[in-house]
Amino acid sequence: MKMRTLTLAGAAIVMAFGVGACGGGEETAAPQARQPAATSPPQAEGPFGPACPAAPKDGEGSFSGMADDPVATAASNNPVLSTLVSAVQQADLADTLNSAEDITVFAPTNDAFAKIPEKTLNQVLADKDQLTAILTYHVLEGRYTPEELAGSFTTLQGGTVDATRTGESYQVDDAKVVCGNVRTANATVYIIDTVLMPEG
């Protein structure tokens, strides 16, 4: 997989984030991608996907518990996202994610990170600029319902991801959505089985 290293200034990251389904507002067209305006919290159906039944039934890590917390905090209470949470903390993005308004997050599971060779993963975790680029590639401005999650979307990293639907199955680039439409206080989360990598 190709990865490009981007140096993202802290101010730029905060600005981008300031700007895991739910109702969408008007969208501003971008070349080969869509960039939504911020929208209100979701009113659509609840979480879906083959991995959803494995979520805790109660407590802070349950779907109802996650809905009360901002996204980085909510993820930290979900045991299948512990590697992602460690990466977010390593990149100093937890506070930025928690303070963002109306975002969509593609959240790789621990098993998704385990697909990456250990040496490569350790190199990425040690390179804050590269890690930040990869993590922001997993975030969209605006909150998307499952019905809206189709087409090309501009990520906060600046690249694009392609979302497709076949029946009740969703895919983002090469990653399958294993539990989608998970709501947190400030985000809609789609848990995926593969780490998305920006190409350069």
C-alpha positions in Angstrom: 0.0 0.0 0.0 1.2 3.5 -0.8 1.3 6.0 1.9 2.1 9.6 1.6 3.6 11.7 4.4 1.9 15.0 4.8 2.9 17.7 7.2 -0.4 19.1 8.5 -0.1 22.2 10.6 -1.9 21.9 13.9 -4.0 25.0 13.2 -5.1 23.6 9.9 -6.1 20.3 11.5 -8.1 22.1 14.2 -9.8 24.3 11.5 -10.7 21.2 9.5 -12.1 19.3 12.4 -14.0 22.3 13.7 -16.1 22.5 10.8 -19.4 7.4 14.9 -26.0 7.9 10.6 -27.9 11.0 10.3 -29.7 13.6 8.2 -27.7 15.5 5.6 -28.0 19.1 4.8 -27.1 20.9 1.6 -23.9 19.7 0.0 -21.2 21.8 -1.7 -19.9 20.1 -4.9 -16.2 19.5 -5.2 -14.3 18.0 -8.1 -15.1 14.3 -8.1 -16.1 14.5 -4.5 -18.8 15.7 -2.1 -18.2 18.0 0.9 -21.3 18.4 3.1 -22.3 21.2 5.3 -22.6 20.4 9.0 -26.0 18.8 9.8 -28.1 18.0 12.9 -27.9 14.8 14.8 -29.2 11.7 13.0 -32.8 10.6 13.2 -32.4 7.5 10.9 -32.4 3.8 11.9 -29.9 2.4 14.4 -26.6 0.5 14.0 -26.4 -2.3 11.4 -23.9 -4.9 10.2 -22.6 -8.3 11.2 -20.3 -7.1 14.0 -22.9 -5.0 15.8 -24.2 -7.8 18.0 -20.7 -8.1 19.6 -21.0 -4.6 21.1 -21.6 -4.4 24.8 -25.3 -4.4 25.6 -25.0 -1.8 28.3 -22.5 0.6 29.9 -20.4 3.3 28.3 -19.3 0.9 25.5 -22.8 0.1 24.4 -24.4 1.9 21.5 -26.6 4.0 23.9 -23.5 4.8 26.0 -21.4 5.8 23.0 -24.2 8.2 21.9 -23.7 10.3 25.0 -19.9 10.9 24.5 -17.9 12.7 21.8 -16.3 10.3 19.3 -12.8 9.8 20.7 -14.2 9.2 24.1 -16.9 6.9 22.8 -14.3 4.9 20.8 -12.1 4.5 23.9 -15.0 2.7 25.6 -15.4 0.2 22.7 -12.9 -2.7 23.1 -12.7 -3.5 19.4 -11.3 0.0 18.7 -8.5 0.1 21.2 -5.7 0.2 18.6 -7.4 3.1 16.8 -7.7 4.9 20.1 -4.0 4.4 20.8 -3.2 5.8 17.3 -5.4 8.9 17.9 -3.7 9.5 21.2 -0.3 9.1 19.6 -1.2 11.7 17.0 -2.6 14.1 19.7 -5.9 14.1 17.9 -8.3 13.0 20.7 -9.2 16.5 21.8 -9.5 17.7 18.3 -11.9 14.9 17.4 -13.9 15.3 20.6 -14.4 19.1 19.9 -15.4 18.6 16.2 -19.0 19.1 15.2 -20.9 16.8 12.9 -18.3 14.5 11.3 -18.4 11.0 9.9 -15.6 8.6 11.0 -14.5 5.4 9.4 -13.1 3.5 12.4 -10.9 0.5 11.8 -11.1 -2.4 14.2 -8.2 -3.9 16.0 -8.2 -6.8 13.5 -7.9 -4.2 10.7 -4.7 -2.8 12.2 -3.5 -6.4 12.7 -3.5 -6.8 8.9 -0.7 -4.3 8.7 2.8 -5.9 9.1 4.0 -5.1 12.6 7.2 -3.3 11.4 5.2 -1.1 9.1 2.6 -0.3 11.8 5.3 0.6 14.3 6.9 2.9 11.7 3.6 4.7 11.1 2.9 5.1 14.8 6.3 6.6 15.2 5.8 9.2 12.4 3.3 11.7 13.7 2.8 13.5 10.3 2.2 10.3 8.5 -0.1 9.0 11.3 -2.1 12.2 11.3 -2.5 12.0 7.5 -3.8 8.4 7.7 -6.2 9.2 10.6 -7.6 12.3 9.0 -8.2 10.2 5.8 -10.8 8.3 7.9 -12.9 11.5 8.6 -15.4 13.3 6.6 -17.0 16.7 7.3 -20.7 16.3 7.9 -22.7 13.4 9.2 -23.9 10.8 6.6 -26.8 8.4 6.8 -26.4 5.0 5.3 -28.6 6.1 2.4 -26.3 9.1 1.7 -23.1 7.0 1.9 -22.5 6.4 -1.8 -20.1 8.0 -4.2 -16.8 9.8 -3.7 -16.1 11.9 -0.6 -13.4 14.4 0.2 -11.7 13.5 3.5 -10.2 15.9 6.0 -6.8 14.7 4.9 -7.6 16.1 1.4 -7.8 12.8 -0.5 -11.0 11.0 -1.6 -12.7 7.8 -0.6 -15.2 5.9 -2.6 -18.3 4.4 -0.8 -20.4 1.8 -2.4 -23.4 -0.3 -1.4 -24.5 -3.7 -2.6 -27.8 -4.7 -1.0 -27.3 -4.2 2.7 -23.5 -4.4 2.5 -21.4 -1.2 2.5 -17.7 -0.7 1.4 -15.4 2.2 1.7 -12.5 1.9 -0.7 -11.3 -1.7 0.1 -12.8 -1.8 3.6 -16.1 -3.4 4.5 -18.4 -1.8 7.0 -18.9 -4.3 9.7 -21.0 -2.1 12.0 -22.4 1.1 10.6 -24.5 4.1 11.7 -23.1 4.1 15.2 -23.9 7.4 16.7 -21.8 9.4 19.1 -22.5 12.9 20.5 -20.7 14.6 17.6 -20.2 11.9 14.9 -21.6 9.1 12.9 -19.2 6.1 13.0 -18.9 3.3 10.4 -16.6 0.6 11.9 -14.6 -1.0 9.1 -12.4 -4.1 8.7 -9.4 -2.5 6.9 -7.3 0.6 7.5 -7.8 3.1 4.7 -4.5 4.4 3.2 -4.1 7.6 1.3 -2.3 7.2 -2.0 0.4 9.5 -3.2 
